[in-house]
Every structure is written in C-alpha cells, then in structure tokens.
Amino acid sequence: MPTEELNTLAWVSLAVAFGCAAAIVFDMFVGGRRPAMRIMEIVWPVTALYLGPLALAGYWRWGRGGHRQWPMPVATTLAVSHCGAGCTLGDIIGSSLVVVLGLEVSGLGLWAELPLDFALAYLLGIAFQYFTIAPMRGLGVRDGLAAALKADTLSLVAFEVGLFGWMILVQLVFFPGHLHADEPFFWMMMQIGMALGFMTAYPVNWWLVRVGLKESM
C-alpha cells in the first residue's frame, strides 16, 4: 500500500504538472502565443499533465507561435506528443469512469480500465489526427479519416504498450490490490506510465514521419 510519503510526493507531482499546464494555457491565450496549428492548443497542456516541466520547456522552445519544418528528432517528439495527448485524455476519462461507475473485476479496476482506456484513446487519437491531417492536405471526411487511421493506429498501440505494461506491473506486482483511480498515487503512476508510453511510441513515430504517413507538427 502506498505510504503517506508516496502520497505526498504524488500530490506534489500532480500540482507541478497542473501548474505547467496552466502556464502553457496562460501563455497561449493571455500572452498571445497561440500555435499555428490549433490542435496543439490542446496537445501542449495535456502533455504537461504527465511530462510537467519537460513539456513546458518543449513548448517554450518549439510550441510558441508559427509552424516550422523541424529536424527529425524535434518533429518526432512533437508527433509523439500529439498522439500522446489523445491517449492521455482517453486514459484519464476511462480511468475516471471506472471509479464513477464502480467497474471492477475481481476487486480491481485494471481489467475494466484497459479496454475502456484503449477505446477512448483510440477515438480521441483518430480525432486529433483527422483535425491535423485533413486541413493540411485538403482532404474530405472519408479520405481524412483513412489518413488519420494510418497515422495514429501504430503510434497509439506503441504508446499504450508502454503505459499499460507499466500499469499492469504497478497494480499486479508493485502494489497488488492497493491502487485505485480515486487516489493521487494512482495518477502519479499514470504520469510515469505515460512518460514510458512516450518513449515506446518514439521509434514508431520516427518511421511514420519519415515515410510521410504522419505530419510534422
């Protein structure tokens, strides 16, 4: 069971993340630094919810103002953050619904969280890709959705491999039966899992950007 010290650390981690997200939103809408690609107005604050100061630093360097043709490492990082934002929102909504609806299997919310989180992350991820790719390429709904599916499916699966793999270890090995989505420590573990998902999705996104299936942000 998480100790009081770990729960305190979790509150600090969450507070820092929300503070970074708030700083990004303030700079965009009060400071007048709105990204050229409107979808990034969601991506950057959501990325800060799990990468905290790293996302804030990335936004400060690459996210303020106009769109550019970035070097591959930067373009890939931005592409992963775009995918990760859809995954993150889906996972937050899914895990919260498990608590609200009391969806537990064998005393664990994990087995309800995994399919629900994945389904919601996939829907949001495709929506994020559609509203990026369709306007940039001038595609209609059908072609835009097809392109979004090609761009996001592998990326999302790779992200969720890192996240889900970590959360399975946390809930079945490290803290078996003692971790629930209504506790701050659960969400700090999710932050770590999302950071791991970012890393597992990076090679896939490098390839997707390289072959032109995914747009540079």
N, C-alpha and C positions, 0 to 999 in steps of 0.2 A: 504494500500500500504506500502511495506517495507520502513522504514526510512533510511536516509543516514547512521545513526549509525549502523543499522542492516546490510546494505550492506557492510560497512567497516568490521564488525565482520565476515561476510561471506567470504570476501577476506582473512582475517587472518586465518580462519578455513581451507579454501582450500589450502592456502600456507603451513600451518603446515602439512596438510595431504600429499601434494605432496613432501614436504621435508622429511617426514618419509618414504615414498615410495622410494624416491631416495636414502636415507641412506641404506635401505634394499638391493636395487639393487647393490649399490656400494660394500657393504659388501660381497654379494654373488659372484660377478664377478671380483672385484678387490681384495677384501680381501680373496678370495678363500674359502668361507664358503658356497658353493652350497649345497642345501639339497640333501639327498639321493634319494628322490622322486622328479623327475624333474618337475612334475606338480606344486609342491609347489613353484617353482621359479616364477610362475605367481600368485599363491594364496596369498603369503605374501605381495607383493607390492600392489596388488589390495585391500586386506583387509585394508591396511594402508590408502587407499583413503577415507575410511569412519570412521575407528577407530583411525587413526592417531597415537599418542604416545602409546596407548594401544596395537596396532598391533606391533609397533616397540619393545615394551617391551616383548611381547609374542614371537616374532621372536628371540630376543636376548636370551631368556631362553629356547625355545623349537624348534626353527627352524634352528639353525646353525649346519650343519654337518649331522651326521648319524641318521638313523631311530631307534626309541626305542619303547618298549611296555610301553605306558604311563598309569598312573592311569586314571580311568574313567572320572573324571572332565576335565582333560587335553585332553584325547582322544576325548571327546565330543566337546570341544572347537575347536580343530583342524578340526574335521569333519564339524562343522558348518562353519568355515572359508572357507573350501573347497567348500561347497555348496554356501556360500555367495559370493565367488569370481565369480562364473558363473552367479549368479543373478545380481551382481553389473555390470559386463561387459554388460550383456544383457540390463539392465536398462539404462546404460549410452548410449549405441548405440541406443536403441529405442527412448529415450527422445530426443537425438540429431537429429535423423531422423525426428521426428515430427516437429522440428524447421526448418530444412533444406527443408523439403517437404511442409511445411505450412499446416500440418494436424491438423485442429481444428474443433471441433464440438460445435456449439452454443458459439463460441468465446473462447473455452477452448481446450487446447491440451490434457487435462486429459483423455478424453474418447478415444482418439487415443493412448495415451501413455500406458494405462493399458493393452490392449490386445497385442500390439506390444512388450512392455517390457516383458510381460509374455512369449510370444512365443520365443523371442530371449534368454531370461534367461533359458528357458527350454532346448532349443537346446544346449546352451553352457554348462549348468549344466550336461546334459547327456554326452556330450563330455568329460568334466572334469572327471566324474565318470568312463567312459569307459577306459580312458587312465591311470586310477589308478587301477581299479579292474582287467581288462583283463591281464595286465602284471603280477600282483601279484598272480593271481590264474591260470595263464597259459591258459586263455580262448580264443576261437576263436571269430570271429566277432559277430556271432549270439548270442552265449551264453554271450559274454561280454556286448553286448547291452541290453540283457534281465536283466542281473545283475545290470547294470547301471540304468535302469528304476526302478527297485525295490529299489535301494539305494537312488535315488535322487528325485523321484516324491513327496513323502510326505514331505521330507525336504524342497524342493523348494516351495511347496504350503504354508508350515508353515512360511517360510521366507517372502514370498510375502504378506501374511496376515498382518504381522507387518508393512512392508514397504507401501503397498498400502493403508492400513487403515489410516496410518499417513498422506500420501499424499492427500487422499481424504479430510480429516479434514482440512489440510493446505489450499487446493485450493478451498474448498467449504464453509468453516466456518471461519477460521482464516484470510485468505487473499483472499476472493472471487473475482475472475476475475482479480486479480492483480499479478499473479505469473506465469512466463513463463520460459522455459528451456534455454533461452538466457540470463538469469540474474544470478549473483553469489548467490543471496539469495535462489533461487530455489535449487541450488546444495547443499547448507548448509542444507536445509530442507531434501534433499535426504540423506545426511550423517546421519542425525538424524533418518530418516526412516529406513535406512539400519541397524543402530545400534539396533533399535527396532525389525527389522526382525531377527537379530542375536539372540535376546532374545526369540522371539516366536518360532524359529526353534530349540532352545537348547533342550527342552524336547523330541522332536521327534527324534533328532539325538542321544540322550542318548539311547533311545529304539532301534534305528537302529543299533548302535554299539553293544549294549548289546546282541541282537539276532543274530548278525553276518551278517546282510544284508549290513552293511557298514564297510569298512576297517578303522582301526586306522591309522592315518597319521603319 
